[in-house]
Every structure is written in C-alpha cells, then in structure tokens.
Amino acid sequence: MVDILSSVLAKELVTRCIAITAIFSIISYFIIRRYQSKVDNLKTKLPLLFVIFGVVILINILYVLSKNT
C-alpha cells in the first residue's frame, strides 16, 4: 500500500514540476526576448524570475507532500 501511494505521489510531483518548468520556460523566453535590447533591465529581471520559479516549485512540492500524507 505504501509503495503504491509513494509511486502515485512521485508521479504527481514529477508531472507538476515538469508542467511548471515548461510554463516558466515559455514565460522566461518571452520576457528575455522583450528585454533583450535593454541589457541593464534584463540583469535585474532575470534573477527575479529564477527566485519566483524556485518559490513556486517549493510551494508545489510542499502542497503535494501535505496533500497525500
């Protein structure tokens, strides 16, 4: 029973992380393309994107783990 639950949990977690990573990549691509000519502005936007991405992934992992325990 525990193996089935952990398998489902892992599958859901991986699926969510892949979906969030894909969405983040598309959004990042368009933001980088938009600010490509403004190099100074891009230097401040890019780290912020990765911080937001990290927080979203962390919240996603915590949500999935708390939902299934």
N, CA, C and O atoms as a Maestro MAE file, in Angstrom:
{
 s_m_m2io_version
 :::
 2.0.0
}

f_m_ct {
 s_m_title
 :::
 protein
 m_atom[276] {
  # First column is atom index #
  i_m_mmod_type
  r_m_x_coord
  r_m_y_coord
  r_m_z_coord
  i_m_residue_number
  s_m_chain_name
  s_m_pdb_residue_name
  s_m_pdb_atom_name
  i_m_atomic_number
  :::
  1 25 0.826 -1.200 0.000 1 A "MET " " N  " 7
  2 3 0.000 0.000 0.000 1 A "MET " " CA " 6
  3 2 0.862 1.253 0.000 1 A "MET " " C  " 6
  4 15 0.580 2.213 -0.717 1 A "MET " " O  " 8
  5 25 1.914 1.234 0.810 2 A "VAL " " N  " 7
  6 3 2.790 2.400 0.891 2 A "VAL " " CA " 6
  7 2 3.522 2.606 -0.428 2 A "VAL " " C  " 6
  8 15 3.740 3.742 -0.849 2 A "VAL " " O  " 8
  9 25 3.908 1.498 -1.090 3 A "ASP " " N  " 7
  10 3 4.606 1.607 -2.363 3 A "ASP " " CA " 6
  11 2 3.720 2.231 -3.432 3 A "ASP " " C  " 6
  12 15 4.186 3.038 -4.237 3 A "ASP " " O  " 8
  13 25 2.447 1.860 -3.441 4 A "ILE " " N  " 7
  14 3 1.511 2.429 -4.407 4 A "ILE " " CA " 6
  15 2 1.314 3.912 -4.135 4 A "ILE " " C  " 6
  16 15 1.298 4.717 -5.067 4 A "ILE " " O  " 8
  17 25 1.165 4.279 -2.873 5 A "LEU " " N  " 7
  18 3 0.980 5.683 -2.509 5 A "LEU " " CA " 6
  19 2 2.202 6.505 -2.863 5 A "LEU " " C  " 6
  20 15 2.068 7.605 -3.400 5 A "LEU " " O  " 8
  21 25 3.390 5.998 -2.575 6 A "SER " " N  " 7
  22 3 4.601 6.751 -2.894 6 A "SER " " CA " 6
  23 2 4.810 6.836 -4.395 6 A "SER " " C  " 6
  24 15 5.351 7.828 -4.884 6 A "SER " " O  " 8
  25 25 4.397 5.824 -5.133 7 A "SER " " N  " 7
  26 3 4.501 5.852 -6.589 7 A "SER " " CA " 6
  27 2 3.576 6.911 -7.179 7 A "SER " " C  " 6
  28 15 3.970 7.663 -8.070 7 A "SER " " O  " 8
  29 25 2.351 6.964 -6.677 8 A "VAL " " N  " 7
  30 3 1.395 7.971 -7.139 8 A "VAL " " CA " 6
  31 2 1.874 9.367 -6.756 8 A "VAL " " C  " 6
  32 15 1.766 10.304 -7.546 8 A "VAL " " O  " 8
  33 25 2.396 9.499 -5.554 9 A "LEU " " N  " 7
  34 3 2.913 10.780 -5.081 9 A "LEU " " CA " 6
  35 2 4.077 11.252 -5.946 9 A "LEU " " C  " 6
  36 15 4.131 12.418 -6.339 9 A "LEU " " O  " 8
  37 25 4.998 10.356 -6.238 10 A "ALA " " N  " 7
  38 3 6.152 10.710 -7.066 10 A "ALA " " CA " 6
  39 2 5.718 11.078 -8.479 10 A "ALA " " C  " 6
  40 15 6.242 12.026 -9.065 10 A "ALA " " O  " 8
  41 25 4.770 10.335 -9.023 11 A "LYS " " N  " 7
  42 3 4.292 10.609 -10.381 11 A "LYS " " CA " 6
  43 2 3.624 11.978 -10.449 11 A "LYS " " C  " 6
  44 15 3.863 12.739 -11.386 11 A "LYS " " O  " 8
  45 25 2.790 12.296 -9.466 12 A "GLU " " N  " 7
  46 3 2.115 13.590 -9.443 12 A "GLU " " CA " 6
  47 2 3.116 14.727 -9.266 12 A "GLU " " C  " 6
  48 15 3.000 15.770 -9.910 12 A "GLU " " O  " 8
  49 25 4.089 14.524 -8.403 13 A "LEU " " N  " 7
  50 3 5.095 15.551 -8.146 13 A "LEU " " CA " 6
  51 2 5.937 15.820 -9.387 13 A "LEU " " C  " 6
  52 15 6.193 16.975 -9.726 13 A "LEU " " O  " 8
  53 25 6.363 14.773 -10.056 14 A "VAL " " N  " 7
  54 3 7.162 14.934 -11.274 14 A "VAL " " CA " 6
  55 2 6.339 15.598 -12.368 14 A "VAL " " C  " 6
  56 15 6.840 16.478 -13.069 14 A "VAL " " O  " 8
  57 25 5.090 15.192 -12.523 15 A "THR " " N  " 7
  58 3 4.225 15.789 -13.541 15 A "THR " " CA " 6
  59 2 4.018 17.274 -13.289 15 A "THR " " C  " 6
  60 15 4.105 18.077 -14.217 15 A "THR " " O  " 8
  61 25 3.747 17.646 -12.049 16 A "ARG " " N  " 7
  62 3 3.553 19.058 -11.718 16 A "ARG " " CA " 6
  63 2 4.831 19.863 -11.940 16 A "ARG " " C  " 6
  64 15 4.779 20.973 -12.470 16 A "ARG " " O  " 8
  65 25 5.967 19.316 -11.540 17 A "CYS " " N  " 7
  66 3 7.234 20.038 -11.702 17 A "CYS " " CA " 6
  67 2 7.575 20.230 -13.176 17 A "CYS " " C  " 6
  68 15 8.074 21.286 -13.563 17 A "CYS " " O  " 8
  69 25 7.311 19.221 -13.998 18 A "ILE " " N  " 7
  70 3 7.563 19.351 -15.431 18 A "ILE " " CA " 6
  71 2 6.644 20.400 -16.039 18 A "ILE " " C  " 6
  72 15 7.083 21.201 -16.863 18 A "ILE " " O  " 8
  73 25 5.375 20.407 -15.642 19 A "ALA " " N  " 7
  74 3 4.436 21.397 -16.169 19 A "ALA " " CA " 6
  75 2 4.839 22.808 -15.760 19 A "ALA " " C  " 6
  76 15 4.817 23.722 -16.583 19 A "ALA " " O  " 8
  77 25 5.205 22.989 -14.504 20 A "ILE " " N  " 7
  78 3 5.607 24.313 -14.034 20 A "ILE " " CA " 6
  79 2 6.896 24.756 -14.720 20 A "ILE " " C  " 6
  80 15 7.038 25.926 -15.073 20 A "ILE " " O  " 8
  81 25 7.832 23.835 -14.910 21 A "THR " " N  " 7
  82 3 9.080 24.171 -15.591 21 A "THR " " CA " 6
  83 2 8.821 24.585 -17.034 21 A "THR " " C  " 6
  84 15 9.439 25.530 -17.525 21 A "THR " " O  " 8
  85 25 7.922 23.896 -17.716 22 A "ALA " " N  " 7
  86 3 7.601 24.249 -19.098 22 A "ALA " " CA " 6
  87 2 6.952 25.625 -19.178 22 A "ALA " " C  " 6
  88 15 7.314 26.434 -20.032 22 A "ALA " " O  " 8
  89 25 6.008 25.890 -18.304 23 A "ILE " " N  " 7
  90 3 5.347 27.199 -18.291 23 A "ILE " " CA " 6
  91 2 6.348 28.292 -17.968 23 A "ILE " " C  " 6
  92 15 6.342 29.347 -18.602 23 A "ILE " " O  " 8
  93 25 7.212 28.049 -16.984 24 A "PHE " " N  " 7
  94 3 8.223 29.031 -16.617 24 A "PHE " " CA " 6
  95 2 9.183 29.288 -17.772 24 A "PHE " " C  " 6
  96 15 9.580 30.431 -18.001 24 A "PHE " " O  " 8
  97 25 9.556 28.252 -18.495 25 A "SER " " N  " 7
  98 3 10.477 28.414 -19.622 25 A "SER " " CA " 6
  99 2 9.867 29.270 -20.721 25 A "SER " " C  " 6
  100 15 10.545 30.121 -21.298 25 A "SER " " O  " 8
  101 25 8.601 29.051 -21.010 26 A "ILE " " N  " 7
  102 3 7.927 29.844 -22.042 26 A "ILE " " CA " 6
  103 2 7.825 31.302 -21.619 26 A "ILE " " C  " 6
  104 15 8.103 32.200 -22.414 26 A "ILE " " O  " 8
  105 25 7.432 31.544 -20.382 27 A "ILE " " N  " 7
  106 3 7.321 32.921 -19.883 27 A "ILE " " CA " 6
  107 2 8.691 33.592 -19.874 27 A "ILE " " C  " 6
  108 15 8.813 34.751 -20.272 27 A "ILE " " O  " 8
  109 25 9.713 32.884 -19.429 28 A "SER " " N  " 7
  110 3 11.065 33.445 -19.393 28 A "SER " " CA " 6
  111 2 11.555 33.783 -20.792 28 A "SER " " C  " 6
  112 15 12.188 34.818 -20.998 28 A "SER " " O  " 8
  113 25 11.267 32.920 -21.745 29 A "TYR " " N  " 7
  114 3 11.688 33.160 -23.122 29 A "TYR " " CA " 6
  115 2 11.108 34.468 -23.640 29 A "TYR " " C  " 6
  116 15 11.825 35.276 -24.231 29 A "TYR " " O  " 8
  117 25 9.817 34.679 -23.422 30 A "PHE " " N  " 7
  118 3 9.194 35.901 -23.922 30 A "PHE " " CA " 6
  119 2 9.678 37.137 -23.171 30 A "PHE " " C  " 6
  120 15 9.817 38.202 -23.772 30 A "PHE " " O  " 8
  121 25 9.934 37.018 -21.883 31 A "ILE " " N  " 7
  122 3 10.455 38.162 -21.124 31 A "ILE " " CA " 6
  123 2 11.871 38.499 -21.582 31 A "ILE " " C  " 6
  124 15 12.205 39.673 -21.745 31 A "ILE " " O  " 8
  125 25 12.700 37.484 -21.790 32 A "ILE " " N  " 7
  126 3 14.067 37.735 -22.252 32 A "ILE " " CA " 6
  127 2 14.055 38.330 -23.657 32 A "ILE " " C  " 6
  128 15 14.827 39.245 -23.942 32 A "ILE " " O  " 8
  129 25 13.201 37.829 -24.528 33 A "ARG " " N  " 7
  130 3 13.110 38.392 -25.883 33 A "ARG " " CA " 6
  131 2 12.650 39.847 -25.844 33 A "ARG " " C  " 6
  132 15 13.116 40.672 -26.629 33 A "ARG " " O  " 8
  133 25 11.743 40.152 -24.938 34 A "ARG " " N  " 7
  134 3 11.214 41.514 -24.851 34 A "ARG " " CA " 6
  135 2 12.277 42.491 -24.363 34 A "ARG " " C  " 6
  136 15 12.371 43.611 -24.864 34 A "ARG " " O  " 8
  137 25 13.073 42.068 -23.390 35 A "TYR " " N  " 7
  138 3 14.065 42.961 -22.799 35 A "TYR " " CA " 6
  139 2 15.477 42.725 -23.335 35 A "TYR " " C  " 6
  140 15 16.454 43.167 -22.730 35 A "TYR " " O  " 8
  141 25 15.584 42.033 -24.460 36 A "GLN " " N  " 7
  142 3 16.902 41.703 -24.986 36 A "GLN " " CA " 6
  143 2 17.699 42.954 -25.355 36 A "GLN " " C  " 6
  144 15 18.917 42.976 -25.181 36 A "GLN " " O  " 8
  145 25 17.046 43.973 -25.852 37 A "SER " " N  " 7
  146 3 17.755 45.191 -26.239 37 A "SER " " CA " 6
  147 2 18.110 46.047 -25.028 37 A "SER " " C  " 6
  148 15 19.025 46.868 -25.099 37 A "SER " " O  " 8
  149 25 17.408 45.868 -23.934 38 A "LYS " " N  " 7
  150 3 17.664 46.646 -22.720 38 A "LYS " " CA " 6
  151 2 18.457 45.776 -21.748 38 A "LYS " " C  " 6
  152 15 17.879 45.147 -20.862 38 A "LYS " " O  " 8
  153 25 19.759 45.742 -21.910 39 A "VAL " " N  " 7
  154 3 20.605 44.826 -21.151 39 A "VAL " " CA " 6
  155 2 20.562 45.136 -19.657 39 A "VAL " " C  " 6
  156 15 20.550 44.211 -18.844 39 A "VAL " " O  " 8
  157 25 20.539 46.405 -19.278 40 A "ASP " " N  " 7
  158 3 20.532 46.756 -17.859 40 A "ASP " " CA " 6
  159 2 19.255 46.276 -17.173 40 A "ASP " " C  " 6
  160 15 19.291 45.811 -16.034 40 A "ASP " " O  " 8
  161 25 18.144 46.390 -17.866 41 A "ASN " " N  " 7
  162 3 16.871 45.959 -17.293 41 A "ASN " " CA " 6
  163 2 16.818 44.437 -17.173 41 A "ASN " " C  " 6
  164 15 16.226 43.904 -16.234 41 A "ASN " " O  " 8
  165 25 17.443 43.739 -18.130 42 A "LEU " " N  " 7
  166 3 17.435 42.278 -18.107 42 A "LEU " " CA " 6
  167 2 18.229 41.736 -16.922 42 A "LEU " " C  " 6
  168 15 17.881 40.696 -16.364 42 A "LEU " " O  " 8
  169 25 19.286 42.433 -16.542 43 A "LYS " " N  " 7
  170 3 20.104 41.977 -15.416 43 A "LYS " " CA " 6
  171 2 19.313 41.962 -14.114 43 A "LYS " " C  " 6
  172 15 19.582 41.142 -13.237 43 A "LYS " " O  " 8
  173 25 18.347 42.855 -13.981 44 A "THR " " N  " 7
  174 3 17.541 42.863 -12.760 44 A "THR " " CA " 6
  175 2 16.341 41.930 -12.861 44 A "THR " " C  " 6
  176 15 15.861 41.441 -11.838 44 A "THR " " O  " 8
  177 25 15.852 41.676 -14.046 45 A "LYS " " N  " 7
  178 3 14.664 40.827 -14.213 45 A "LYS " " CA " 6
  179 2 14.992 39.339 -14.127 45 A "LYS " " C  " 6
  180 15 14.211 38.566 -13.572 45 A "LYS " " O  " 8
  181 25 16.134 38.930 -14.667 46 A "LEU " " N  " 7
  182 3 16.442 37.509 -14.753 46 A "LEU " " CA " 6
  183 2 16.585 36.831 -13.390 46 A "LEU " " C  " 6
  184 15 15.983 35.775 -13.193 46 A "LEU " " O  " 8
  185 25 17.344 37.376 -12.442 47 A "PRO " " N  " 7
  186 3 17.405 36.717 -11.127 47 A "PRO " " CA " 6
  187 2 16.047 36.660 -10.427 47 A "PRO " " C  " 6
  188 15 15.753 35.699 -9.716 47 A "PRO " " O  " 8
  189 25 15.226 37.680 -10.626 48 A "LEU " " N  " 7
  190 3 13.896 37.689 -10.029 48 A "LEU " " CA " 6
  191 2 13.045 36.553 -10.587 48 A "LEU " " C  " 6
  192 15 12.278 35.935 -9.849 48 A "LEU " " O  " 8
  193 25 13.172 36.276 -11.873 49 A "LEU " " N  " 7
  194 3 12.434 35.165 -12.476 49 A "LEU " " CA " 6
  195 2 12.815 33.834 -11.828 49 A "LEU " " C  " 6
  196 15 11.949 33.004 -11.552 49 A "LEU " " O  " 8
  197 25 14.101 33.635 -11.590 50 A "PHE " " N  " 7
  198 3 14.537 32.365 -11.008 50 A "PHE " " CA " 6
  199 2 14.152 32.251 -9.540 50 A "PHE " " C  " 6
  200 15 13.903 31.148 -9.054 50 A "PHE " " O  " 8
  201 25 14.099 33.358 -8.833 51 A "VAL " " N  " 7
  202 3 13.627 33.331 -7.444 51 A "VAL " " CA " 6
  203 2 12.150 32.955 -7.408 51 A "VAL " " C  " 6
  204 15 11.736 32.120 -6.603 51 A "VAL " " O  " 8
  205 25 11.364 33.568 -8.276 52 A "ILE " " N  " 7
  206 3 9.931 33.251 -8.351 52 A "ILE " " CA " 6
  207 2 9.742 31.780 -8.729 52 A "ILE " " C  " 6
  208 15 8.899 31.093 -8.152 52 A "ILE " " O  " 8
  209 25 10.524 31.300 -9.694 53 A "PHE " " N  " 7
  210 3 10.443 29.905 -10.117 53 A "PHE " " CA " 6
  211 2 10.756 28.956 -8.959 53 A "PHE " " C  " 6
  212 15 10.057 27.962 -8.762 53 A "PHE " " O  " 8
  213 25 11.795 29.259 -8.204 54 A "GLY " " N  " 7
  214 3 12.165 28.427 -7.063 54 A "GLY " " CA " 6
  215 2 11.085 28.390 -6.003 54 A "GLY " " C  " 6
  216 15 10.801 27.335 -5.437 54 A "GLY " " O  " 8
  217 25 10.483 29.536 -5.730 55 A "VAL " " N  " 7
  218 3 9.417 29.606 -4.729 55 A "VAL " " CA " 6
  219 2 8.197 28.813 -5.193 55 A "VAL " " C  " 6
  220 15 7.579 28.102 -4.400 55 A "VAL " " O  " 8
  221 25 7.851 28.931 -6.470 56 A "VAL " " N  " 7
  222 3 6.692 28.202 -6.993 56 A "VAL " " CA " 6
  223 2 6.932 26.693 -6.935 56 A "VAL " " C  " 6
  224 15 6.031 25.942 -6.558 56 A "VAL " " O  " 8
  225 25 8.121 26.244 -7.298 57 A "ILE " " N  " 7
  226 3 8.437 24.813 -7.221 57 A "ILE " " CA " 6
  227 2 8.391 24.330 -5.772 57 A "ILE " " C  " 6
  228 15 7.864 23.252 -5.496 57 A "ILE " " O  " 8
  229 25 8.939 25.118 -4.845 58 A "LEU " " N  " 7
  230 3 8.926 24.739 -3.427 58 A "LEU " " CA " 6
  231 2 7.500 24.640 -2.895 58 A "LEU " " C  " 6
  232 15 7.166 23.683 -2.195 58 A "LEU " " O  " 8
  233 25 6.660 25.613 -3.217 59 A "ILE " " N  " 7
  234 3 5.256 25.573 -2.790 59 A "ILE " " CA " 6
  235 2 4.559 24.354 -3.385 59 A "ILE " " C  " 6
  236 15 3.773 23.693 -2.707 59 A "ILE " " O  " 8
  237 25 4.846 24.058 -4.647 60 A "ASN " " N  " 7
  238 3 4.253 22.903 -5.308 60 A "ASN " " CA " 6
  239 2 4.649 21.605 -4.607 60 A "ASN " " C  " 6
  240 15 3.798 20.749 -4.365 60 A "ASN " " O  " 8
  241 25 5.921 21.455 -4.282 61 A "ILE " " N  " 7
  242 3 6.387 20.243 -3.603 61 A "ILE " " CA " 6
  243 2 5.743 20.111 -2.228 61 A "ILE " " C  " 6
  244 15 5.286 19.030 -1.855 61 A "ILE " " O  " 8
  245 25 5.704 21.198 -1.480 62 A "LEU " " N  " 7
  246 3 5.093 21.153 -0.151 62 A "LEU " " CA " 6
  247 2 3.601 20.849 -0.230 62 A "LEU " " C  " 6
  248 15 3.073 20.129 0.617 62 A "LEU " " O  " 8
  249 25 2.914 21.391 -1.241 63 A "TYR " " N  " 7
  250 3 1.484 21.136 -1.407 63 A "TYR " " CA " 6
  251 2 1.224 19.656 -1.694 63 A "TYR " " C  " 6
  252 15 0.345 19.044 -1.086 63 A "TYR " " O  " 8
  253 25 1.986 19.094 -2.613 64 A "VAL " " N  " 7
  254 3 1.776 17.688 -2.966 64 A "VAL " " CA " 6
  255 2 2.095 16.781 -1.779 64 A "VAL " " C  " 6
  256 15 1.372 15.819 -1.521 64 A "VAL " " O  " 8
  257 25 3.169 17.085 -1.061 65 A "LEU " " N  " 7
  258 3 3.526 16.249 0.086 65 A "LEU " " CA " 6
  259 2 2.500 16.354 1.214 65 A "LEU " " C  " 6
  260 15 2.188 15.354 1.860 65 A "LEU " " O  " 8
  261 25 1.974 17.553 1.457 66 A "SER " " N  " 7
  262 3 0.999 17.704 2.540 66 A "SER " " CA " 6
  263 2 -0.369 17.140 2.154 66 A "SER " " C  " 6
  264 15 -1.121 16.692 3.020 66 A "SER " " O  " 8
  265 25 -0.692 17.160 0.871 67 A "LYS " " N  " 7
  266 3 -1.982 16.656 0.410 67 A "LYS " " CA " 6
  267 2 -2.080 15.140 0.551 67 A "LYS " " C  " 6
  268 15 -3.158 14.612 0.825 67 A "LYS " " O  " 8
  269 25 -0.984 14.450 0.371 68 A "ASN " " N  " 7
  270 3 -1.010 12.987 0.346 68 A "ASN " " CA " 6
  271 2 -0.514 12.332 1.623 68 A "ASN " " C  " 6
  272 15 -0.308 11.119 1.645 68 A "ASN " " O  " 8
  273 25 -0.316 13.096 2.683 69 A "THR " " N  " 7
  274 3 0.145 12.463 3.920 69 A "THR " " CA " 6
  275 2 -0.974 12.400 4.927 69 A "THR " " C  " 6
  276 15 -0.780 11.900 6.035 69 A "THR " " O  " 8
  :::
 }
 m_bond[275] {
  # First column is bond index #
  i_m_from
  i_m_to
  i_m_order
  :::
  1 1 2 1
  2 2 3 1
  3 3 4 2
  4 3 5 1
  5 5 6 1
  6 6 7 1
  7 7 8 2
  8 7 9 1
  9 9 10 1
  10 10 11 1
  11 11 12 2
  12 11 13 1
  13 13 14 1
  14 14 15 1
  15 15 16 2
  16 15 17 1
  17 17 18 1
  18 18 19 1
  19 19 20 2
  20 19 21 1
  21 21 22 1
  22 22 23 1
  23 23 24 2
  24 23 25 1
  25 25 26 1
  26 26 27 1
  27 27 28 2
  28 27 29 1
  29 29 30 1
  30 30 31 1
  31 31 32 2
  32 31 33 1
  33 33 34 1
  34 34 35 1
  35 35 36 2
  36 35 37 1
  37 37 38 1
  38 38 39 1
  39 39 40 2
  40 39 41 1
  41 41 42 1
  42 42 43 1
  43 43 44 2
  44 43 45 1
  45 45 46 1
  46 46 47 1
  47 47 48 2
  48 47 49 1
  49 49 50 1
  50 50 51 1
  51 51 52 2
  52 51 53 1
  53 53 54 1
  54 54 55 1
  55 55 56 2
  56 55 57 1
  57 57 58 1
  58 58 59 1
  59 59 60 2
  60 59 61 1
  61 61 62 1
  62 62 63 1
  63 63 64 2
  64 63 65 1
  65 65 66 1
  66 66 67 1
  67 67 68 2
  68 67 69 1
  69 69 70 1
  70 70 71 1
  71 71 72 2
  72 71 73 1
  73 73 74 1
  74 74 75 1
  75 75 76 2
  76 75 77 1
  77 77 78 1
  78 78 79 1
  79 79 80 2
  80 79 81 1
  81 81 82 1
  82 82 83 1
  83 83 84 2
  84 83 85 1
  85 85 86 1
  86 86 87 1
  87 87 88 2
  88 87 89 1
  89 89 90 1
  90 90 91 1
  91 91 92 2
  92 91 93 1
  93 93 94 1
  94 94 95 1
  95 95 96 2
  96 95 97 1
  97 97 98 1
  98 98 99 1
  99 99 100 2
  100 99 101 1
  101 101 102 1
  102 102 103 1
  103 103 104 2
  104 103 105 1
  105 105 106 1
  106 106 107 1
  107 107 108 2
  108 107 109 1
  109 109 110 1
  110 110 111 1
  111 111 112 2
  112 111 113 1
  113 113 114 1
  114 114 115 1
  115 115 116 2
  116 115 117 1
  117 117 118 1
  118 118 119 1
  119 119 120 2
  120 119 121 1
  121 121 122 1
  122 122 123 1
  123 123 124 2
  124 123 125 1
  125 125 126 1
  126 126 127 1
  127 127 128 2
  128 127 129 1
  129 129 130 1
  130 130 131 1
  131 131 132 2
  132 131 133 1
  133 133 134 1
  134 134 135 1
  135 135 136 2
  136 135 137 1
  137 137 138 1
  138 138 139 1
  139 139 140 2
  140 139 141 1
  141 141 142 1
  142 142 143 1
  143 143 144 2
  144 143 145 1
  145 145 146 1
  146 146 147 1
  147 147 148 2
  148 147 149 1
  149 149 150 1
  150 150 151 1
  151 151 152 2
  152 151 153 1
  153 153 154 1
  154 154 155 1
  155 155 156 2
  156 155 157 1
  157 157 158 1
  158 158 159 1
  159 159 160 2
  160 159 161 1
  161 161 162 1
  162 162 163 1
  163 163 164 2
  164 163 165 1
  165 165 166 1
  166 166 167 1
  167 167 168 2
  168 167 169 1
  169 169 170 1
  170 170 171 1
  171 171 172 2
  172 171 173 1
  173 173 174 1
  174 174 175 1
  175 175 176 2
  176 175 177 1
  177 177 178 1
  178 178 179 1
  179 179 180 2
  180 179 181 1
  181 181 182 1
  182 182 183 1
  183 183 184 2
  184 183 185 1
  185 185 186 1
  186 186 187 1
  187 187 188 2
  188 187 189 1
  189 189 190 1
  190 190 191 1
  191 191 192 2
  192 191 193 1
  193 193 194 1
  194 194 195 1
  195 195 196 2
  196 195 197 1
  197 197 198 1
  198 198 199 1
  199 199 200 2
  200 199 201 1
  201 201 202 1
  202 202 203 1
  203 203 204 2
  204 203 205 1
  205 205 206 1
  206 206 207 1
  207 207 208 2
  208 207 209 1
  209 209 210 1
  210 210 211 1
  211 211 212 2
  212 211 213 1
  213 213 214 1
  214 214 215 1
  215 215 216 2
  216 215 217 1
  217 217 218 1
  218 218 219 1
  219 219 220 2
  220 219 221 1
  221 221 222 1
  222 222 223 1
  223 223 224 2
  224 223 225 1
  225 225 226 1
  226 226 227 1
  227 227 228 2
  228 227 229 1
  229 229 230 1
  230 230 231 1
  231 231 232 2
  232 231 233 1
  233 233 234 1
  234 234 235 1
  235 235 236 2
  236 235 237 1
  237 237 238 1
  238 238 239 1
  239 239 240 2
  240 239 241 1
  241 241 242 1
  242 242 243 1
  243 243 244 2
  244 243 245 1
  245 245 246 1
  246 246 247 1
  247 247 248 2
  248 247 249 1
  249 249 250 1
  250 250 251 1
  251 251 252 2
  252 251 253 1
  253 253 254 1
  254 254 255 1
  255 255 256 2
  256 255 257 1
  257 257 258 1
  258 258 259 1
  259 259 260 2
  260 259 261 1
  261 261 262 1
  262 262 263 1
  263 263 264 2
  264 263 265 1
  265 265 266 1
  266 266 267 1
  267 267 268 2
  268 267 269 1
  269 269 270 1
  270 270 271 1
  271 271 272 2
  272 271 273 1
  273 273 274 1
  274 274 275 1
  275 275 276 2
  :::
 }
}
